[in-house]
Amino acid sequence: MQLDIRYFAWLRERTGTASETVVTEAATVADLVAELSRRDEGYALAFSDIAGIRAAIDKTLVEMDAPLAGAREVAFFPPMTGG
């Protein structure tokens, strides 16, 4: 499947890109993270602490075990805080 991936804040800085389109066979968000982590050191660093990352599929917050079937976009960002 083809997915648009968006990276925000320090994830964007570590991966070196704000967005990209990838072709993947990943079944879940966690599978996608594992696949992306193997790309290079920047991606590995960006996803080294998965507990510090939030994900959204098609603009809906999801857990890392959420299925990707039918998804068009996945966004990764740090936890949000109020203030």
Protein Blocks (a to p, Z undefined) as FASTA:
>chain_A
ZZddddehjlmmmnopabdcdddfbfbfklmmmmmmmmpmmlmmmmmpmmlpccdeehia
cdfklcfehpabdcddddddeZZ
